[in-house]
Amino acid sequence: QDYRDETHVHAGYVTARGSAGRVRAEAGVRVEADRTRIRLEEAASTRTAVRVFPSVRGEWTDARRALVYRIAYGRRIHRPGPEMLNPFSMGEDDVNAVIGNPALVPEVSDQVELGVERHGARWTLQLTPFLRWTRDPIRPLMATTASGRSTVTLENLTGTRAAGADAAVRARPTERTVVTLAGSVAHMETTAAEFRR
C-alpha cells in the first residue's frame, strides 16, 4: 500500500508595539501559505490555502486603585500530526483499531480574553474571562462493525464554541512563603452539521 503526505508552509509576520502613559499595546499579523499533496495508492490530490493570523494585546494600569486591565485577541492553528493522518490500521489487537484520516484539515481557533488584576499588600487576584471558537475541530469517532470490531477514526467537525474564565489568587503570608489558588470554569459546545471529506 502506497501512501505519501507532503506539506510545505511559507510564513511571514510583522509586529508593532507602543505605549502612551498607562496604556501599552501590541499588534501583529502572520500570513501563511501552505500546499499539501496527498497520494494514496494511485489517487493523488493537492490542497492549497492562504491564512491570516492577527493578534492584538492591550493593557491599562490604574495605579490609584491598584488595578491592571487587559484585553487580548489571537488566532491560532493546530495541524494534525503524522499519526492522525496515517490511513492504515494501528490496532493493537484483532478487536480494536485506530485509523487515521489523510483528508484532515488544520484546526483554526480564535480567542478573546478580558482580564483584570488586583494587587494588595500581600496578595494578587487575577480574573480572565474568555471566548473561543474553532473551525474544523478534529475529534475521534468510534464505530462498531457487524462482526463486533471497534474502529476509531478522526474527522473534522463543523465547529466548537467555548466560554469560561480562569481565576487565580496568590498570597504571600510571609516573606518566604507564597500560596497560589487557581481554577477555571468553561462550557464547550461542538457541532457537526456535516463532515469534511
C-alpha positions in Angstrom: 0.0 0.0 0.0 1.4 3.4 -1.1 0.8 6.5 1.0 2.6 9.8 1.0 1.7 13.2 2.6 3.8 16.3 1.9 3.1 19.8 3.3 5.0 22.9 2.5 4.4 26.0 4.7 5.7 29.5 3.9 5.0 32.2 6.5 5.9 35.8 7.3 4.8 38.1 10.1 5.1 41.7 11.3 4.5 43.1 14.8 4.3 46.6 16.3 4.1 47.8 19.9 3.9 51.1 21.7 2.9 52.8 24.9 1.4 56.1 26.0 1.1 56.9 29.7 -0.5 54.0 31.4 -1.6 52.2 28.2 0.5 49.6 26.4 -0.5 47.9 23.2 0.9 45.3 20.8 -0.4 44.1 17.5 0.8 41.6 14.9 -0.2 39.7 11.9 1.1 36.4 10.5 0.4 35.2 6.9 0.8 31.6 6.0 0.6 29.9 2.6 0.6 26.1 2.6 0.4 23.4 0.0 -0.4 19.8 0.9 -0.1 16.9 -1.6 -1.6 13.5 -0.6 -1.0 10.3 -2.6 -2.9 7.1 -1.6 -2.3 4.2 -3.9 -2.9 5.6 -7.4 -5.0 8.6 -6.4 -3.4 12.0 -5.7 -4.9 15.3 -4.5 -3.5 18.7 -3.7 -4.8 21.4 -1.3 -3.6 25.0 -1.1 -4.6 27.6 1.4 -3.6 31.1 2.5 -4.4 32.0 6.1 -4.1 35.2 8.1 -3.5 35.2 11.8 -3.9 38.6 13.6 -3.2 39.2 17.2 -3.8 42.2 19.5 -3.0 42.8 23.1 -3.7 45.9 25.3 -3.1 46.8 28.9 -4.1 49.7 31.0 -2.9 50.4 34.6 -5.0 52.2 37.2 -2.3 52.8 39.8 -4.7 54.6 42.2 -6.9 51.5 42.5 -4.0 49.0 42.1 -5.8 47.5 39.1 -4.5 46.3 35.7 -6.9 45.7 32.8 -6.0 43.6 29.8 -7.7 42.7 26.5 -6.3 40.2 24.0 -7.3 38.6 20.8 -5.5 36.0 18.8 -5.9 33.4 16.1 -4.0 30.1 16.2 -3.6 27.0 14.0 -3.2 23.3 15.0 -2.1 21.0 12.3 -2.8 17.2 12.6 0.2 15.1 13.5 1.5 12.3 11.2 -0.2 9.6 13.4 -3.5 11.4 12.8 -3.1 11.2 9.0 -2.0 7.6 8.8 -4.8 5.8 6.8 -3.7 2.3 7.9 -5.0 0.4 10.9 -2.9 0.9 14.0 -4.8 -1.6 16.2 -3.1 -3.4 19.0 -5.4 -6.4 18.7 -7.9 -8.0 16.4 -10.9 -6.3 18.1 -9.9 -2.6 18.3 -8.3 -0.5 15.6 -7.4 3.2 15.2 -7.4 4.5 11.6 -6.1 8.0 10.7 -7.6 10.3 8.1 -5.3 11.8 5.5 -8.1 14.2 4.5 -8.0 16.1 7.8 -7.5 19.9 7.6 -6.0 22.0 10.4 -8.0 23.4 13.3 -8.1 27.2 13.4 -9.1 28.9 16.6 -9.9 32.5 17.6 -9.9 33.6 21.2 -10.8 36.8 23.0 -9.7 37.4 26.6 -10.7 40.2 29.0 -8.6 40.3 32.1 -8.4 42.2 35.4 -5.6 42.0 38.0 -5.9 43.5 41.5 -2.9 44.0 43.7 -2.9 44.1 47.5 -0.1 44.4 50.1 0.4 40.7 50.3 -1.9 39.3 47.6 -2.8 39.4 43.9 -6.1 38.5 42.3 -6.4 37.7 38.6 -9.7 37.0 36.7 -9.7 36.3 32.9 -13.0 35.6 31.2 -12.6 34.2 27.6 -14.5 33.3 24.4 -13.1 30.8 22.0 -14.4 29.4 18.7 -12.7 26.8 16.5 -13.3 25.9 12.9 -12.8 22.3 11.7 -12.1 20.8 15.2 -10.6 17.3 15.0 -12.4 14.7 17.0 -12.3 10.9 17.3 -15.4 9.0 16.2 -16.0 5.3 17.2 -17.9 2.8 15.1 -18.6 -0.9 15.5 -18.7 -3.3 12.6 -21.2 -6.1 12.1 -18.5 -8.5 13.4 -18.2 -6.6 16.7 -14.9 -5.0 15.9 -14.4 -1.4 17.2 -12.8 1.2 15.0 -11.8 4.8 15.9 -11.4 7.3 13.1 -10.7 11.1 13.1 -12.9 13.6 11.4 -13.2 17.4 11.1 -16.4 18.5 12.7 -18.1 21.8 11.8 -17.1 23.9 14.8 -16.6 24.4 18.5 -17.6 27.3 20.8 -16.3 27.7 24.3 -16.8 30.3 27.0 -15.3 30.4 30.5 -13.0 32.1 32.9 -9.7 31.5 34.6 -9.0 32.8 38.1 -6.1 32.8 40.5 -5.2 34.2 43.9 -1.6 34.5 45.1 -0.9 35.3 48.7 2.4 35.9 50.5 1.7 35.3 54.2 5.4 35.6 55.0 8.5 36.8 53.1 9.5 33.2 52.2 6.1 31.7 51.6 3.8 32.1 48.5 0.4 30.3 48.3 -1.4 30.1 45.0 -5.0 29.0 44.4 -6.1 28.8 40.8 -9.1 27.4 39.0 -11.2 27.7 35.8 -14.7 27.1 34.6 -15.7 26.6 30.9 -18.6 25.5 28.8 -17.9 23.9 25.4 -20.2 23.0 22.5 -19.2 21.1 19.4 -21.4 21.0 16.3 -21.3 18.6 13.4 -23.8 19.6 10.8 -21.6 17.8 8.2 -18.2 16.1 8.0 -15.3 17.4 5.9 -14.5 14.6 3.5 
